[in-house]
Amino acid sequence: MTVWLRGDHLLRHRGPLSRRPDEPLLLVEAESFARKLPYHPHKLTLVFAAMREFRDAVRESGRTVHYRRAETFADGLAAHLDEHPDDDLVTTEPQTDAARERLRSLVADAGGTVQFVPDERFLCSPDRFDAWASGGRYRHEDFYRFMRRETGYLMDGGDPVGGEWNYDDRNRETPPGEWTPADPPTFDHGETVTETAEWVAETFAGGYDGPPYGGDWADPEPFRWPVTRRQAVRALDHFVTYRLADFGPYQDAMRGEAWAMSHSLLSTSLNLGLLGPEEVIERAIGAYETGDAPLNSVEGFVRQVLGWREFLRHVYRREMPELAGANQLDAQEALPEFYWTGDTDMACLSDVVDGVRKRGYSHHIERLMLLANFGLVYGVEPERLNRWFHAAYVDAFHWVTTPNVVEMGLYGAGVFATKPYAASANYVDKMSDYCSGCPYYKTKTTGEGACPFNALYWEFLDRNEDELRSNHRMGLMYSHVDNKGEEEWAGIRERADEIRTMAREGEL
């Protein structure tokens, strides 16, 4: 029997590799994966370099590693099974039933068999989630409290530590002008990362034939992400020591000169399996217990890992494949080109897209309330924006982006989002410093120079009134809709049409 680990399941001290210490390891590095989308080069460098570093570390421990570099996974499996006929493979469960059957067929076609074992990158098993969800509609807050009780994290007997389940009211502050976040961690990457980055640049530049910009749309800075277990642990140490205390109050804030703010930057390591959710949660809770981080910061971080990450994984598992193509608001617009180029006069979107082009990263509020919010009110077809997120971000996998973008960002399915997260320039101005340096006027809705978010926001509510007015969470918004006269609505619709024309022509 051989343990087969896929490139985002690099678990060495847990999972099937640790439970079968005498069996060899198979890794298949398939180039075809990297040609499916115009991936950010840092995403490709991250995955391929992490696989190669993992291979070397396991070999150094004395274990046999079969490392196959092939055009497709099917080719790599066929090459392995040609050399090891009738081998039985064991691998972790993929996220959906369809993916499991696809992997089973690939192995069977190559002449082998495969068995699946639980994915230990997560804390909540499918059976446990399914039992919880059997009562009806998904509700994240209920699931999060369920997981707190199940794990005992931040619990005092049957009650939450501190007496409250969440501290959102303390975690929406804007930092004072003199506040400066700790610098993000850096790593002394060796030859493997250097060689992999060069290989990625040579092999995949222009290697994607779809619209609009091939494989050359990004403008990458030097690669900065952890690719080994040791580096990931250092990243965790850095976050808990220097950034966690300020994470909570400023987690929703945006500053042009501080791309990372006090966010953890641990999503790549969690999603590859270099870190486990339990260890990052327990390190954060430990900081609270020793007085090194306040409860609101620690609870906010635990909510992201124990609640949101686990919740989305299972929503994806249960709602695919319908979720990927969901479009309940019938949005049909193409993705504006500035998502790829950053070429827009809107200061917020220009800066955030520029950061994505450089680093393959922006934090969660920039993703939800700038990039997805614009797509929502503009009317981008959800599948198109999801494809961009999947290609653009270093921490993106389909199970991550699909529920976050299609459902949470664009209100595409209505399976757990209770309202669309639409906002005008007022929100952007409240939570960021972008508006003060933007040529568009945050206080204007119509006419030349009016911020595009404003007219698009009101036109979105008008356009989707049949779908949204009955939503009890939209009552206040529609009371403002009712207060606008026909002349004002004519100006709003005219400005929204102008904005779409400008966006389509690359002049926004």
Long-range contacts (C-beta under 8 A, 24 or more apart in sequence): 1-87, 1-88, 1-89, 1-90, 2-26, 2-66, 2-80, 2-84, 2-87, 2-88, 2-89, 2-90, 3-89, 3-90, 3-91, 4-28, 4-89, 4-90, 4-91, 4-114, 5-54, 5-91, 5-92, 6-91, 6-92, 7-33, 7-47, 7-48, 7-50, 7-51, 7-272, 8-47, 8-271, 8-272, 8-273, 8-397, 9-91, 9-92, 9-119, 9-121, 9-272, 9-273, 10-50, 10-51, 10-54, 10-272, 10-273, 10-274, 11-92, 11-120, 11-121, 11-273, 11-276, 12-54, 12-57, 12-58, 12-229, 13-229, 14-120, 14-276, 15-92, 15-117, 15-119, 15-120, 15-273, 16-90, 16-91, 16-92, 16-117, 17-58, 19-117, 20-90, 21-63, 23-90, 24-63, 24-64, 24-65, 24-66, 25-55, 25-58, 25-63, 25-64, 25-65, 25-66, 26-65, 26-66, 26-68, 26-80, 26-89, 27-51, 27-54, 27-55, 27-65, 27-66, 27-67, 27-68, 28-68, 28-70, 28-73, 28-76, 28-77, 28-80, 29-67, 29-68, 29-69, 29-70, 29-76, 30-70, 30-71, 30-72, 30-73, 30-75, 30-76, 31-69, 31-70, 31-71, 31-72, 31-203, 32-71, 32-72, 32-73, 33-73, 34-200, 34-203, 34-204, 34-207, 35-204, 35-207, 35-208, 36-208, 37-208, 37-210, 37-387, 37-390, 37-391, 38-208, 38-210, 38-213, 38-214, 38-215, 38-217, 38-391, 39-204, 39-208, 39-215, 39-391, 40-218, 40-220, 40-356, 40-357, 40-360, 40-391, 40-392, 40-393, 40-394, 41-197, 41-200, 41-201, 41-204, 41-218, 41-220, 42-218, 42-220, 42-223, 42-224, 42-225, 42-359, 42-360, 42-394, 43-360, 43-391, 43-393, 43-394, 43-396, 44-200, 44-204, 45-193, 45-196, 45-197, 45-200, 45-223, 46-223, 46-225, 46-227, 46-268, 46-272, 46-394, 47-272, 48-196, 48-199, 48-200, 49-189, 49-192, 49-193, 49-196, 49-197, 49-227, 50-227, 50-228, 50-272, 50-274, 52-192, 52-196, 53-192, 53-227, 53-228, 54-228, 56-192, 57-228, 57-229, 73-106, 74-106, 74-109, 74-110, 77-106, 77-107, 77-110, 77-112, 78-109, 78-110, 78-111, 80-110, 81-107, 81-110, 81-111, 81-112, 85-111, 86-111, 86-112, 87-112, 88-112, 88-113, 88-114, 88-115, 89-113, 89-114, 89-115, 90-114, 90-115, 90-116, 90-117, 91-115, 91-116, 91-117, 92-116, 92-117, 92-118, 92-119, 92-120, 92-121, 93-117, 93-118, 93-119, 93-126, 95-313, 95-316, 95-317, 95-320, 95-398, 95-399, 96-316, 96-317, 96-320, 96-321, 98-320, 98-321, 120-276, 121-270, 121-271, 121-273, 121-276, 121-277, 122-277, 122-309, 122-310, 122-313, 123-147, 123-151, 123-277, 123-278, 123-306, 123-310, 124-150, 124-310, 124-313, 124-314, 126-314, 126-317, 129-310, 129-314, 130-314, 130-318, 133-314, 133-318, 137-416, 138-311, 138-315, 138-415, 138-416, 139-416, 140-307, 140-308, 140-311, 140-416, 141-165, 141-166, 143-307, 143-310, 143-311, 144-303, 144-306, 144-307, 144-308, 144-311, 147-306, 147-307, 147-310, 148-306, 151-306, 153-281, 153-282, 153-285, 153-302, 153-306, 154-285, 154-298, 154-299, 154-302, 161-295, 162-295, 162-299, 166-299, 166-300, 166-303, 167-248, 167-295, 167-296, 167-299, 167-300, 168-300, 170-248, 170-249, 170-296, 171-248, 171-249, 171-251, 171-252, 171-296, 171-297, 171-300, 172-249, 172-252, 172-431, 173-249, 173-250, 173-253, 174-250, 174-253, 174-430, 174-431, 175-246, 175-249, 175-250, 175-253, 175-255, 179-246, 179-250, 180-258, 181-243, 181-246, 181-250, 181-258, 181-260, 181-261, 181-262, 182-238, 182-242, 182-243, 182-246, 182-262, 184-224, 184-238, 184-260, 184-265, 185-234, 185-235, 185-238, 185-239, 185-265, 186-224, 187-224, 187-225, 187-226, 187-231, 187-234, 189-223, 189-227, 192-227, 193-223, 193-227, 197-223, 212-337, 212-340, 213-340, 213-341, 217-340, 217-341, 217-357, 218-357, 218-358, 218-360, 219-354, 219-357, 219-358, 220-357, 220-358, 220-359, 220-360, 221-358, 221-359, 224-359, 225-268, 225-394, 226-268, 226-269, 226-274, 227-274, 228-274, 229-274, 231-274, 232-266, 232-269, 232-274, 232-275, 233-275, 235-265, 235-266, 235-269, 236-264, 236-266, 236-269, 236-275, 236-279, 236-280, 236-283, 237-283, 239-264, 239-265, 239-266, 240-283, 240-284, 240-286, 240-287, 240-292, 240-293, 241-292, 244-284, 244-287, 244-292, 244-293, 244-297, 244-298, 244-301, 245-287, 245-292, 245-293, 245-294, 245-297, 246-297, 247-297, 247-300, 247-301, 248-294, 248-296, 248-297, 248-298, 248-299, 248-300, 248-301, 249-296, 249-297, 251-300, 251-363, 251-364, 251-365, 252-365, 252-431, 253-365, 253-431, 253-432, 254-348, 254-363, 254-365, 254-366, 254-370, 254-428, 254-431, 254-432, 254-433, 254-434, 255-432, 255-433, 256-347, 256-351, 256-432, 256-433, 256-434, 256-437, 259-355, 259-359, 259-361, 259-362, 259-363, 260-361, 260-363, 261-363, 263-363, 263-364, 264-301, 265-361, 267-395, 268-394, 268-395, 270-305, 270-309, 271-395, 271-397, 271-400, 277-305, 277-306, 277-309, 277-310, 280-305, 281-305, 281-306, 304-364, 311-416, 312-399, 312-400, 312-403, 312-404, 313-399, 315-403, 315-407, 315-415, 315-416, 316-398, 316-399, 316-402, 316-403, 317-399, 319-403, 319-413, 319-415, 320-402, 322-413, 323-402, 323-403, 323-406, 323-407, 323-412, 323-413, 323-415, 324-383, 324-386, 324-398, 324-402, 324-406, 325-383, 326-382, 326-406, 326-407, 326-412, 326-413, 326-415, 327-381, 327-382, 327-383, 327-412, 328-411, 328-412, 328-413, 328-414, 328-467, 329-379, 329-410, 329-411, 329-412, 329-420, 329-464, 329-467, 331-376, 331-379, 331-380, 331-381, 331-382, 331-410, 331-412, 332-379, 332-381, 333-378, 333-379, 333-380, 333-381, 333-500, 334-380, 334-381, 334-384, 334-504, 335-375, 335-380, 335-381, 335-384, 335-385, 335-388, 336-378, 336-380, 336-503, 336-504, 336-508, 337-506, 338-503, 338-506, 338-508, 339-371, 339-385, 339-388, 339-392, 340-388, 341-506, 343-506, 344-508, 345-438, 345-439, 345-440, 345-508, 346-438, 346-440, 346-451, 346-452, 346-508, 347-434, 347-435, 347-437, 347-438, 347-439, 347-440, 348-428, 348-432, 348-434, 348-435, 348-438, 349-374, 351-434, 356-392, 356-393, 359-394, 360-392, 360-393, 360-394, 361-393, 361-394, 361-395, 362-393, 365-431, 367-404, 367-409, 368-404, 368-408, 368-409, 368-421, 369-421, 369-423, 369-427, 369-428, 369-431, 370-428, 371-409, 372-405, 372-408, 372-409, 372-410, 372-421, 373-409, 373-421, 373-422, 373-423, 373-453, 374-452, 374-453, 374-456, 375-409, 375-410, 376-409, 376-410, 376-411, 376-420, 376-421, 376-422, 376-460, 377-422, 377-453, 377-456, 377-457, 377-459, 377-460, 378-456, 378-499, 378-500, 378-503, 379-460, 379-463, 380-410, 382-406, 382-410, 382-412, 385-409, 385-410, 418-471, 418-473, 419-468, 419-471, 419-473, 419-474, 420-460, 420-464, 420-468, 422-457, 422-460, 422-461, 423-453, 423-457, 424-451, 424-453, 424-454, 424-457, 424-458, 425-451, 425-453, 425-454, 428-453, 445-491, 445-492, 445-495, 446-488, 446-491, 446-492, 446-494, 446-495, 447-491, 447-495, 450-495, 452-499, 452-508, 455-492, 455-495, 455-496, 455-499, 456-496, 456-499, 458-484, 458-492, 459-492, 459-493, 459-496, 462-489, 462-492, 462-493
